[in-house]
Amino acid sequence: MSTLDGSILNIANPTIADSFKVNIDAVQWIVTIYMLVITATLMFWGKLGDQTDSERLYSLGFLLFAIGSLACSLSFTLILLITARAFQALGASMMMATGIGIVFNSFPPGERGKALGFTGSMVGIGNMTGPGLGGLLVAAWGWKSIFLINVPIGLIGFLLASKYLPSQPSPKTKPDFDIPGTITFALFAFTLVISLASGIKPVLLGISIFLFALFIWLENKHEKPMLDFSLFKEKSFTYGNIMAFFAYSTQTFVTFLLPFYFENMLHYSPTVSGLMMTIPPLSMAITAPLAGNLSDKIGPTRLTTASFILLIAAFLSLSSLDQQVNLPLIITGLLLLGIGNGCFGSPNNSAIMGSIPSNKTGYTGGFISTIRNFSFSLGVAVSVATFSGILNYNSPRLGYIAAYIIAHHVVFCLAAALAACGLIFSLLSTQYRKPTAE
């Protein structure tokens, strides 16, 4: 449900921007606020799930997500839509923080990669369904329909999760909340993304750095901090999350910007754009379970290394697009992107989860999702800021089309460079990341 919502929205963004008469810089906040709220609350929910009942927290997340979706569909201004998205994100955060741990704890070590790979397929199916379905819904009933579709799904999910999810291992102790750490981290995440959105703002960037330093200081002083420093002693945990940052921050370069390219440069309809954007999640849905199963046998490093190589090739392919339709190149780039993402997620998550104690799976799942969503937020902010800055600088001299193509080229070359950084860390982590069956 959560990935369906995200992929549908990416197709609808150009239509929403036109509906509210705003530009790409403004409409990005519909995506960014969602990711930021999730990022700010994931570790809180993950830790709470470990201390209480993660399965109940997961179920409640469905209900809040459905209510937030209904509020989004009723929004008649951009500000109201952004506010509703923030509430919707609270429900998504509850599910993301506890979902990986619930799956991980339900299977023996030799099958966890396979199980997480199947979960990756569900992510892929949600992403795969979203663009095509979103294009049809937007064309037929307008952008508000993309949120209404979540309401019955969310209610059904809440009922099924409440009835069937197994109880999870937890000390069932009285929850201990790190309120100062939670608030400081949330302020840091918001300030950092805002400082990079629509061009770098040095003052806000400086404030975000100060808030991060304050967050680390507070965590070191707190008796039971939100940030579990002991986990960073596990090399697989540390390297895995660093690689996740580079992998996930580049995904939004494609999912957010490419629909604008399809509609602004190639003049595709939302329906056609949606069908094109089903290629990555379709290939990911096929690849993820195979990669997860294989990682149980050969370890994750070869798969994550192959993933980053495929991602680099995908971004370089997409960077060479211009105002002329080049369907083979578009399909190749999107196909490589989907296979690359499918090879990364489940092997990397399995390696991270396998390196930590079973009573910290909720927290670790929340941390993994925090890194993912924080990376998504930064990816949107950085890609849009870079794109808009280059476009605005070159438009007066070269014209809109030429400036757009230059901005498109630079942004996707930047994505390739970030993926190359991930490749380096994958190679460096080889000795620390072993098959989970060993």
Secondary structure, DSSP 8 states (H G I E B T S, - for coil): -HHHHHHHHHHHHHHHHHHHT--HHHHHHHHHHHHHHHHHHHHHHHHHHHHTTHHHHHHHHHHHHHHHHHHHHT--SHHHHHHHHHHHHHHHHHHHHHHHHHHHHTS-GGGHHHHHHHHHHHHHHHHHHHHHHHHHHHHHH-TTHHHHTHHHHHHHHHHHHHHH--------------HHHHHHHHHHHHHHHHHHTTS--HHHHHHHHHHHHHHHHHHHH-SS-SS-GGGGGSHHHHHHHHHHHHHHHHHHHHHHHHHHHHHHTS---HHHHHHHTTHHHHHHHHHHHHHHHHHHHH-SHHHHHHHHHHHHHHHHHHHT--SS--HHHHHHHHHHHHHHHHHHHHHHHHHHHTTS-GGGHHHHHHHHHHHHHHHHHHHHHHHHHHHHHHHHHHHHHH-HHHHHHHHHHHHHHHHHHHHHHHHHHHHHTGGG---TT-
